[in-house]
Amino acid sequence: MVIDVNAVKQAKLGDKDSFAKVYEQVAGDLYRVALYSLGNTHDAQDAVSETFIEAYKGIKNLRDENSFQPWIMRILSIRCKRKVGQYITKRNEMDIDDFLDLSEEGDSVEGRSTEKIALLQALNSLSAQERQIVALVVIQGYTVRETAEILGAPQGTVSSKLHRTLKKLRAKLE
């Protein structure tokens, strides 16, 4: 995700067009993280919308324009944690086609379906926090340090949870 720092500066000054530009730059990435973390398209859309409302209201308080990316991801992380808390006892099904396309030319329909089912089952076996860490590091490409900053957790904790989670996914997919 490449953020136009000048647009962030202008958005901090109240320029709505600049905020819209920044929105366009990060909306897709935020949605993918929210979808992967929550496993539900409707809740992911809600979390991203709430994140942007909060970001729009609070952008004037952002100290460093270069920190926009971890700042907005942290807002999203808090929103996702709240959503998970709302339905912790209720498991939602993830629509994996919304963020991962396993189809490739030459693959059989049966092969794609089998891969999707196996991947879905492996992902559903993860806790909400494990899914969030994998979404940020593996799907979005954040470093462990950046992920720790976004989640407000120690870097060592995030690193060890990522290692254990990836090991768990590999074992389930073999």
N, CA and C of each residue as an Amber inpcrd file, in Angstrom:
protein
   522
   0.8530000  -1.1580000   0.0000000   0.0000000   0.0000000   0.0000000
   0.9070000   1.2310000   0.0000000   0.7600000   2.0890000  -0.9970000
   1.5360000   3.3150000  -1.1000000   0.6170000   4.4820000  -0.7670000
   1.0090000   5.2350000   0.2320000   0.1990000   6.3470000   0.7050000
   0.8380000   7.6520000   0.2540000   0.0540000   8.5360000  -0.3220000
   0.5170000   9.8580000  -0.7150000   0.5610000  10.7310000   0.5370000
   1.7770000  10.9800000   1.0310000   1.9550000  11.7390000   2.2710000
   1.4160000  13.1590000   2.1220000   1.5460000  13.7360000   0.9410000
   1.0100000  15.0860000   0.7210000  -0.5100000  15.1020000   0.8420000
  -1.1480000  14.0390000   0.3620000  -2.6090000  13.9500000   0.4900000
  -2.9970000  13.8180000   1.9600000  -2.2060000  13.0860000   2.7320000
  -2.4690000  12.9610000   4.1650000  -2.3310000  14.3180000   4.8360000
  -1.2940000  15.0790000   4.4690000  -1.0990000  16.4190000   5.0400000
  -2.2980000  17.3100000   4.7300000  -2.7550000  17.2690000   3.4820000
  -3.8960000  18.0930000   3.0940000  -5.1790000  17.6280000   3.7930000
  -5.3260000  16.3270000   3.9470000  -6.5040000  15.7950000   4.6510000
  -6.5010000  16.2490000   6.1050000  -5.3210000  16.3100000   6.7170000
  -5.2240000  16.7940000   8.0930000  -5.7000000  18.2400000   8.2060000
  -5.5150000  18.9930000   7.1370000  -5.9360000  20.3890000   7.1220000
  -7.4160000  20.5470000   6.7670000  -8.1030000  19.4120000   6.5270000
  -9.5450000  19.4680000   6.2660000  -9.9470000  19.3290000   4.8120000
  -9.0100000  19.0440000   3.9240000  -9.3170000  18.9030000   2.5020000
 -10.0060000  17.5550000   2.2560000 -11.2870000  17.6270000   1.9270000
 -12.0770000  16.4110000   1.7260000 -11.6140000  15.6090000   0.5090000
 -11.2020000  16.2890000  -0.5490000 -10.7290000  15.5890000  -1.7470000
  -9.4550000  14.7980000  -1.4530000  -8.5890000  15.3670000  -0.6430000
  -7.3590000  14.6580000  -0.2710000  -7.6730000  13.4380000   0.5790000
  -8.6500000  13.5740000   1.4860000  -9.0370000  12.4150000   2.2810000
  -9.6280000  11.3380000   1.3760000 -10.4060000  11.7510000   0.3800000
 -10.9730000  10.7830000  -0.5690000  -9.8600000  10.0700000  -1.3260000
  -8.8060000  10.7950000  -1.6720000  -7.6630000  10.1940000  -2.3660000
  -6.9770000   9.1600000  -1.4740000  -6.7700000   9.5060000  -0.2120000
  -6.1510000   8.5770000   0.7320000  -7.0660000   7.3660000   0.9230000
  -8.3540000   7.6040000   0.9910000  -9.3390000   6.5200000   1.1130000
  -9.1700000   5.5190000  -0.0250000  -9.0910000   6.0220000  -1.2510000
  -8.9380000   5.1440000  -2.4150000  -7.6550000   4.3310000  -2.3380000
  -6.6100000   4.8980000  -1.7530000  -5.3250000   4.2150000  -1.6750000
  -5.3290000   3.0660000  -0.6690000  -6.1430000   3.1320000   0.3570000
  -6.0840000   2.1230000   1.4210000  -7.3350000   1.2700000   1.5590000
  -8.4210000   1.6380000   0.9280000  -9.6990000   0.9310000   1.1360000
  -9.6120000  -0.5600000   0.8270000  -9.0170000  -0.9240000  -0.2880000
  -8.9240000  -2.3350000  -0.6680000  -8.1300000  -3.1610000   0.3300000
  -7.0080000  -2.6190000   0.7640000  -6.1760000  -3.3350000   1.7360000
  -6.8860000  -3.4730000   3.0740000  -7.5500000  -2.4160000   3.5040000
  -8.2850000  -2.4850000   4.7680000  -9.4000000  -3.5230000   4.6810000
 -10.0820000  -3.5490000   3.5600000 -11.1730000  -4.5040000   3.3980000
 -10.6520000  -5.9430000   3.4620000  -9.5450000  -6.2150000   2.7730000
  -9.0010000  -7.5760000   2.7860000  -8.5970000  -7.9990000   4.1950000
  -7.9840000  -7.0970000   4.9450000  -7.5960000  -7.4260000   6.3250000
  -8.8420000  -7.6660000   7.1710000  -9.8330000  -6.7950000   7.0160000
 -11.0740000  -6.9470000   7.7910000 -11.7870000  -8.2370000   7.4200000
 -11.8570000  -8.5520000   6.1390000 -12.5210000  -9.7800000   5.6980000
 -11.7980000 -10.9960000   6.2460000 -10.5080000 -10.9940000   6.1590000
  -9.7540000 -12.1390000   6.6530000  -9.8710000 -12.2560000   8.1650000
  -9.8870000 -11.1340000   8.8460000  -9.9790000 -11.1480000  10.3090000
 -11.3660000 -11.5510000  10.7920000 -12.4030000 -11.1020000  10.0860000
 -13.7730000 -11.3240000  10.5370000 -14.4570000 -12.4970000   9.8520000
 -14.0460000 -12.8070000   8.6270000 -14.6260000 -13.9420000   7.9250000
 -16.0310000 -13.7110000   7.4050000 -16.4450000 -12.4620000   7.2740000
 -17.8130000 -12.1570000   6.8790000 -17.7870000 -10.8420000   6.0940000
 -18.3010000 -10.8550000   4.8670000 -18.2250000  -9.6680000   4.0120000
 -18.9750000  -8.4780000   4.6010000 -20.1440000  -8.7180000   5.1470000
 -20.9470000  -7.6230000   5.6980000 -20.2220000  -6.9560000   6.8630000
 -19.7230000  -7.7650000   7.7970000 -19.0080000  -7.2080000   8.9460000
 -17.7070000  -6.5270000   8.5260000 -17.0410000  -7.0780000   7.5130000
 -15.8020000  -6.4590000   7.0240000 -16.0990000  -5.0780000   6.4410000
 -17.1640000  -4.9760000   5.6640000 -17.5520000  -3.6800000   5.0990000
 -17.8960000  -2.6870000   6.2080000 -18.6190000  -3.1550000   7.2170000
 -18.9690000  -2.2950000   8.3490000 -17.7160000  -1.8190000   9.0810000
 -16.7830000  -2.7250000   9.3200000 -15.5660000  -2.3640000  10.0450000
 -14.7550000  -1.3350000   9.2710000 -14.6650000  -1.5040000   7.9540000
 -13.9200000  -0.5460000   7.1310000 -14.6270000   0.8100000   7.1250000
 -15.9430000   0.7960000   7.0020000 -16.7010000   2.0550000   7.0290000
 -16.5130000   2.7860000   8.3540000 -16.6310000   2.0470000   9.4480000
 -16.4450000   2.6510000  10.7720000 -15.0210000   3.1680000  10.9460000
 -14.0700000   2.4440000  10.3900000 -12.6620000   2.8700000  10.4530000
 -12.4830000   4.2060000   9.7400000 -13.0780000   4.3450000   8.5590000
 -12.9180000   5.5880000   7.8170000 -13.6480000   6.7520000   8.4800000
 -14.7640000   6.4850000   9.0770000 -15.4610000   7.5580000   9.7980000
 -14.5990000   8.0520000  10.9540000 -14.0550000   7.0970000  11.7240000
 -13.2030000   7.4730000  12.8480000 -11.9260000   8.1590000  12.3610000
 -11.3510000   7.6630000  11.2790000 -10.1290000   8.2690000  10.7360000
 -10.4010000   9.6850000  10.2350000 -11.5320000   9.8730000   9.5760000
 -11.8770000  11.2040000   9.0710000 -12.0270000  12.2010000  10.2240000
 -12.6760000  11.7450000  11.2920000 -12.8640000  12.6190000  12.4560000
 -11.5570000  12.8970000  13.1870000 -10.6380000  11.9290000  13.1850000
  -9.4350000  12.0680000  13.9930000  -8.1610000  12.3730000  13.2500000
  -8.2250000  12.5370000  11.9290000  -6.9890000  12.7140000  11.1710000
  -6.2400000  13.9920000  11.5430000  -6.9620000  14.9870000  11.9940000
  -6.2890000  16.2390000  12.3800000  -5.3650000  16.0320000  13.5810000
  -5.5940000  14.9570000  14.3450000  -4.7590000  14.6600000  15.5110000
  -3.5830000  13.7430000  15.1930000  -3.4870000  13.2810000  13.9520000
  -2.3720000  12.4280000  13.5400000  -1.0850000  13.2440000  13.6050000
  -0.1280000  12.7650000  14.3900000   1.1110000  13.5220000  14.5970000
   2.0430000  13.4700000  13.3970000   2.2230000  12.2970000  12.8280000
   3.1900000  12.1200000  11.7450000   2.4730000  11.5440000  10.5260000
   2.4790000  12.2940000   9.4400000   1.7970000  11.8630000   8.2200000
   2.3510000  10.5410000   7.7030000   3.6350000  10.2780000   7.9530000
   4.2530000   9.0280000   7.5020000   3.7360000   7.8280000   8.2940000
   3.0820000   8.0720000   9.4030000   2.5290000   7.0010000  10.2400000
   1.0620000   6.7290000   9.9360000   0.5480000   7.2700000   8.8550000
  -0.8640000   7.0960000   8.5270000  -1.2370000   5.6230000   8.4020000
  -0.4190000   4.8600000   7.6940000  -0.7240000   3.4550000   7.4430000
  -0.8690000   2.6470000   8.7360000   0.1160000   2.6460000   9.6510000
  -0.0970000   1.8910000  10.8910000  -1.2220000   2.4770000  11.7430000
  -1.4180000   3.7860000  11.6860000  -2.4720000   4.4430000  12.4560000
  -3.8500000   3.9420000  12.0230000  -4.1110000   3.9180000  10.7240000
  -5.4330000   3.5000000  10.2560000  -5.6150000   1.9850000  10.4190000
  -4.5230000   1.2310000  10.2840000  -4.6200000  -0.2140000  10.5210000
  -4.9150000  -0.4940000  11.9940000  -4.3910000   0.3110000  12.8730000
  -4.6750000   0.1390000  14.3040000  -6.1510000   0.4170000  14.5890000
  -6.6940000   1.4450000  13.9520000  -8.1240000   1.7350000  14.1010000
  -8.9400000   0.5390000  13.6100000  -8.5650000   0.0090000  12.4450000
  -9.2660000  -1.1560000  11.9060000  -9.1340000  -2.3500000  12.8480000
  -7.9540000  -2.5490000  13.3860000  -7.7310000  -3.6650000  14.3030000
  -8.6660000  -3.5810000  15.5050000  -8.8310000  -2.4070000  16.0520000
  -9.7300000  -2.2080000  17.1930000 -11.1730000  -2.4990000  16.7810000
 -11.5580000  -2.0350000  15.6080000 -12.9180000  -2.2850000  15.1070000
 -13.1590000  -3.7830000  14.9210000 -12.1700000  -4.4720000  14.3640000
 -12.3130000  -5.9220000  14.1420000 -12.4090000  -6.6610000  15.4750000
 -11.6190000  -6.2590000  16.4470000 -11.6840000  -6.9030000  17.7620000
 -13.0630000  -6.7120000  18.3820000 -13.6350000  -5.5340000  18.2100000
 -14.9820000  -5.2900000  18.7340000 -16.0090000  -6.1780000  18.0420000
 -15.8890000  -6.3120000  16.7190000 -16.8210000  -7.1630000  15.9750000
 -16.7020000  -8.6110000  16.4310000 -15.4730000  -9.0740000  16.5950000
 -15.2620000 -10.4520000  17.0510000 -15.9000000 -10.6420000  18.4230000
 -15.7610000  -9.6610000  19.2710000 -16.3700000  -9.7280000  20.5900000
 -17.8820000  -9.8230000  20.5220000 -18.4830000  -9.2250000  19.4910000
 -19.9350000  -9.2530000  19.3440000 -20.4610000 -10.6300000  18.9570000
 -19.6600000 -11.3960000  18.2640000 -20.1500000 -12.7240000  17.8680000
 -19.1600000 -13.8430000  18.1860000 -18.5240000 -13.6950000  19.3240000
 -17.5090000 -14.6710000  19.7180000 -18.0720000 -16.0780000  19.8480000
 -19.3030000 -16.2100000  20.2590000 -19.8910000 -17.5410000  20.4200000
 -20.5060000 -18.0660000  19.1320000 -20.5860000 -17.2170000  18.1360000
 -21.2330000 -17.5860000  16.8800000 -20.1860000 -17.6030000  15.7680000
 -19.9750000 -18.7240000  15.1390000 -18.9780000 -18.8330000  14.0710000
 -19.6130000 -18.4590000  12.7400000 -18.9680000 -17.5490000  12.0290000
 -19.4430000 -17.1560000  10.7000000 -18.6450000 -17.8940000   9.6350000
 -19.2630000 -18.0910000   8.5140000 -18.5690000 -18.7110000   7.3920000
 -17.8750000 -17.6280000   6.5830000 -16.6580000 -17.8960000   6.1770000
 -15.8970000 -16.9460000   5.3970000 -16.1350000 -17.2130000   3.9130000
 -16.3920000 -16.1700000   3.1630000 -16.5110000 -16.3000000   1.7230000
 -15.1240000 -16.0920000   1.1440000 -14.4150000 -17.1690000   0.9770000
 -13.0140000 -17.0990000   0.5920000 -12.8390000 -16.4990000  -0.7970000
 -13.8490000 -16.5950000  -1.6680000 -13.7420000 -16.0300000  -3.0020000
 -13.6190000 -14.5170000  -2.9760000 -14.0120000 -13.8740000  -1.8920000
 -13.9230000 -12.4230000  -1.8130000 -12.4860000 -11.9130000  -1.7690000
 -11.5610000 -12.7290000  -1.2740000 -10.1920000 -12.2240000  -1.1820000
  -9.1380000 -13.1520000  -1.7450000  -9.4860000 -14.3370000  -2.1360000
  -8.4960000 -15.2780000  -2.6200000  -9.0600000 -16.0240000  -3.8010000
  -8.4200000 -15.9100000  -4.9360000  -8.8740000 -16.6100000  -6.1230000
  -7.9220000 -17.7530000  -6.3870000  -8.3790000 -18.9620000  -6.1100000
  -7.5480000 -20.1410000  -6.3200000  -7.6570000 -20.6790000  -7.7380000
  -8.5320000 -20.0990000  -8.5350000  -8.7190000 -20.6390000  -9.8750000
  -7.5790000 -20.2180000 -10.7880000  -7.0880000 -21.1850000 -11.5080000
  -6.0660000 -20.9480000 -12.5120000  -6.4750000 -21.7470000 -13.7350000
  -6.0510000 -21.2540000 -14.9000000  -6.3950000 -21.9840000 -16.1080000
  -5.7960000 -23.3740000 -16.0390000  -6.5510000 -24.3340000 -16.4590000
  -6.0660000 -25.7020000 -16.4710000  -6.4550000 -26.4780000 -15.2200000
  -6.8310000 -25.7990000 -14.1650000  -7.2580000 -26.4950000 -12.9550000
  -8.6600000 -27.0370000 -13.1650000  -8.9180000 -28.1750000 -12.6270000
 -10.2650000 -28.7320000 -12.7120000 -11.1390000 -28.0770000 -11.6580000
 -12.4250000 -28.0700000 -11.8980000 -13.3670000 -27.5080000 -10.9360000
 -13.2900000 -28.2870000  -9.6290000 -13.1700000 -29.6140000  -9.7300000
 -13.0860000 -30.4320000  -8.5260000 -11.8350000 -30.0940000  -7.7280000
 -10.7170000 -29.8930000  -8.4120000  -9.4530000 -29.5630000  -7.7450000
  -9.5360000 -28.2350000  -7.0180000 -10.1230000 -27.2440000  -7.6740000
 -10.2830000 -25.9260000  -7.0360000 -11.1960000 -26.0340000  -5.8290000
 -12.2780000 -26.7670000  -5.9570000 -13.2210000 -26.9140000  -4.8450000
 -12.5600000 -27.5980000  -3.6650000 -11.7870000 -28.6360000  -3.9320000
 -11.0930000 -29.3460000  -2.8660000 -10.0950000 -28.4320000  -2.1700000
  -9.3450000 -27.6480000  -2.9520000  -8.3740000 -26.7140000  -2.3740000
  -9.0760000 -25.6600000  -1.5160000 -10.1740000 -25.1370000  -2.0220000
 -10.9150000 -24.1230000  -1.2760000 -11.4580000 -24.6770000   0.0300000
 -11.9930000 -25.8740000  -0.0230000 -12.5470000 -26.4830000   1.1940000
 -11.4410000 -26.7040000   2.2110000 -10.3080000 -27.2350000   1.7690000
  -9.1890000 -27.4850000   2.6830000  -8.6760000 -26.1780000   3.2800000
  -8.5380000 -25.1510000   2.4400000  -8.0590000 -23.8640000   2.9320000
  -9.0670000 -23.2400000   3.8880000 -10.3400000 -23.3070000   3.5570000
 -11.3850000 -22.7620000   4.4200000 -11.3950000 -23.4530000   5.7750000
 -11.2770000 -24.7630000   5.7810000 -11.2510000 -25.4960000   7.0400000
 -10.0260000 -25.1220000   7.8600000  -8.8800000 -24.9820000   7.2120000
  -7.6580000 -24.6020000   7.9290000  -7.7910000 -23.1900000   8.5130000
  -8.3390000 -22.2680000   7.7380000  -8.5030000 -20.8930000   8.2150000
  -9.5180000 -20.8160000   9.3510000 -10.5740000 -21.5940000   9.2610000
 -11.5930000 -21.5860000  10.3060000 -11.0850000 -22.1720000  11.6180000
  -9.9980000 -22.9300000  11.5530000  -9.4360000 -23.5030000  12.7710000
  -8.6180000 -22.4770000  13.5600000  -8.3330000 -21.3240000  12.9470000
  -7.5390000 -20.2910000  13.6140000  -8.4110000 -19.4160000  14.5040000
  -7.7840000 -18.8920000  15.5440000  -8.4840000 -17.9160000  16.3890000
  -8.5470000 -16.5870000  15.6400000  -9.3610000 -15.6830000  16.1080000
  -9.4900000 -14.3680000  15.4780000  -8.1440000 -13.6410000  15.4680000
  -7.3970000 -13.7320000  16.5560000  -6.0980000 -13.0620000  16.6170000
  -5.1030000 -13.6870000  15.6400000  -5.1180000 -15.0100000  15.5290000
  -4.2240000 -15.6800000  14.5790000  -4.5570000 -15.2650000  13.1510000
  -5.8460000 -15.1870000  12.8390000  -6.2640000 -14.7800000  11.4950000
  -5.8180000 -13.3560000  11.2010000  -5.9200000 -12.4950000  12.2020000
  -5.5380000 -11.0990000  12.0150000  -4.0360000 -10.9760000  11.7630000
  -3.2380000 -11.7120000  12.5130000  -1.7830000 -11.6680000  12.3210000
  -1.4200000 -12.1830000  10.9370000  -2.0170000 -13.2950000  10.5190000
  -1.7420000 -13.8380000   9.1900000  -2.1870000 -12.8550000   8.1130000
  -3.3250000 -12.2190000   8.2940000  -3.8190000 -11.2490000   7.3110000
  -2.8440000 -10.1000000   7.1440000  -2.3490000  -9.5820000   8.2430000
  -1.4540000  -8.4320000   8.1740000  -0.0830000  -8.8000000   7.5980000
   0.4690000  -9.9240000   8.0340000   1.8250000 -10.2880000   7.6080000
   1.8330000 -10.9710000   6.2410000   1.0240000 -12.0080000   6.0810000
   1.0810000 -12.8070000   4.8600000   0.3390000 -12.1520000   3.7040000
  -0.8710000 -11.6930000   3.9480000  -1.6700000 -11.1470000   2.8520000
  -1.2800000  -9.7130000   2.5280000  -1.1020000  -8.8820000   3.5520000
  -0.8180000  -7.4730000   3.3210000   0.6700000  -7.1400000   3.2710000
   1.5180000  -8.0250000   3.7650000   2.9530000  -7.8180000   3.6510000
   3.5820000  -6.9300000   4.7060000   2.9020000  -6.7090000   5.8120000
   3.4980000  -5.9330000   6.8930000   4.5930000  -6.7600000   7.5560000
   5.5960000  -6.0850000   8.0940000   6.6250000  -6.7760000   8.8500000
   6.0550000  -7.1500000  10.2120000   6.7570000  -8.0180000  10.9140000
   6.3210000  -8.4110000  12.2550000   6.3240000  -7.1820000  13.1680000
   7.3180000  -6.3220000  13.0160000   7.3910000  -5.1080000  13.8330000
   6.1860000  -4.2060000  13.5640000   5.8610000  -3.9910000  12.2940000
   4.7100000  -3.1560000  11.9540000   3.4070000  -3.7820000  12.4600000
   3.2960000  -5.0880000  12.3320000   2.1050000  -5.7870000  12.8070000
   1.9690000  -5.6420000  14.3150000   3.0800000  -5.7680000  15.0230000
   3.0540000  -5.5980000  16.4830000   2.5970000  -4.1880000  16.8430000
   3.0690000  -3.2080000  16.0940000   2.6680000  -1.8180000  16.3460000
   1.1740000  -1.6340000  16.0860000   0.6820000  -2.2010000  15.0000000
  -0.7350000  -2.0850000  14.6510000  -1.6100000  -2.7280000  15.7190000
  -1.1860000  -3.9030000  16.1960000  -1.9860000  -4.6440000  17.1650000
  -1.7410000  -4.2100000  18.6040000  -0.7180000  -3.3820000  18.8190000
  -0.3970000  -2.9540000  20.1760000   0.0990000  -4.1100000  21.0340000
   0.8600000  -5.0120000  20.4110000   1.3770000  -6.1900000  21.1070000
   2.8940000  -6.2150000  21.0040000   3.5670000  -6.9160000  21.9150000
   5.0250000  -7.0330000  21.8170000   5.4290000  -7.7550000  20.5240000
   6.5280000  -7.3160000  19.9400000   7.0010000  -7.8840000  18.6890000
   7.2910000  -9.3810000  18.8290000   7.8840000  -9.7850000  19.9330000
   8.1860000 -11.1970000  20.1550000   6.9350000 -12.0520000  20.2050000
   5.8890000 -11.5200000  20.8030000   4.6170000 -12.2430000  20.8820000
   4.0350000 -12.4430000  19.4920000   4.0380000 -11.3880000  18.6910000
   3.5000000 -11.4770000  17.3310000   4.3300000 -12.4570000  16.5070000
   5.6370000 -12.3850000  16.6420000   6.5270000 -13.2730000  15.8970000
   6.2740000 -14.7410000  16.2450000   6.1870000 -15.0470000  17.5210000
   5.9700000 -16.4380000  17.9170000   4.5770000 -16.9210000  17.5230000
   3.5550000 -16.0560000  17.6440000   2.2000000 -16.4500000  17.2420000
   2.1350000 -16.6850000  15.7360000   2.8360000 -15.8450000  14.9690000
   2.8630000 -16.0260000  13.5170000   3.5140000 -17.3640000  13.1780000
   4.6340000 -17.6580000  13.7960000   5.3420000 -18.9120000  13.5330000
   4.4590000 -20.1220000  13.8560000   3.8440000 -20.1070000  15.0290000
   2.9770000 -21.2210000  15.4320000   1.7600000 -21.3440000  14.5180000
   1.1900000 -20.2100000  14.1300000   0.0000000 -20.2240000  13.2750000
   0.3230000 -20.7790000  11.8950000   1.4300000 -20.3400000  11.3090000
   1.8080000 -20.8440000   9.9880000   2.1260000 -22.3360000  10.0470000
   2.7460000 -22.7670000  11.1270000   3.0410000 -24.1870000  11.3090000
   1.7280000 -24.9830000  11.3940000   0.7510000 -24.4340000  12.1140000
  -0.5550000 -25.0730000  12.2550000  -1.2580000 -25.1670000  10.8890000
  -1.2090000 -24.0830000  10.1080000  -1.8390000 -24.0940000   8.7780000
  -1.1660000 -25.1080000   7.8520000   0.1710000 -25.1450000   7.8640000
   0.8800000 -26.1150000   7.0240000   0.4720000 -27.5390000   7.3710000
   0.3910000 -27.8280000   8.6570000   0.0250000 -29.1790000   9.0870000
  -1.3830000 -29.5360000   8.6330000  -2.3090000 -28.6020000   8.6900000
  -3.6890000 -28.8640000   8.2850000  -3.8120000 -29.0260000   6.7710000
  -2.9480000 -28.3390000   6.0020000  -3.0600000 -28.3740000   4.5580000
  -2.2530000 -29.5070000   3.9130000  -1.4170000 -30.2020000   4.6980000
  -0.6300000 -31.3080000   4.1430000  -1.4250000 -32.5720000   4.0630000
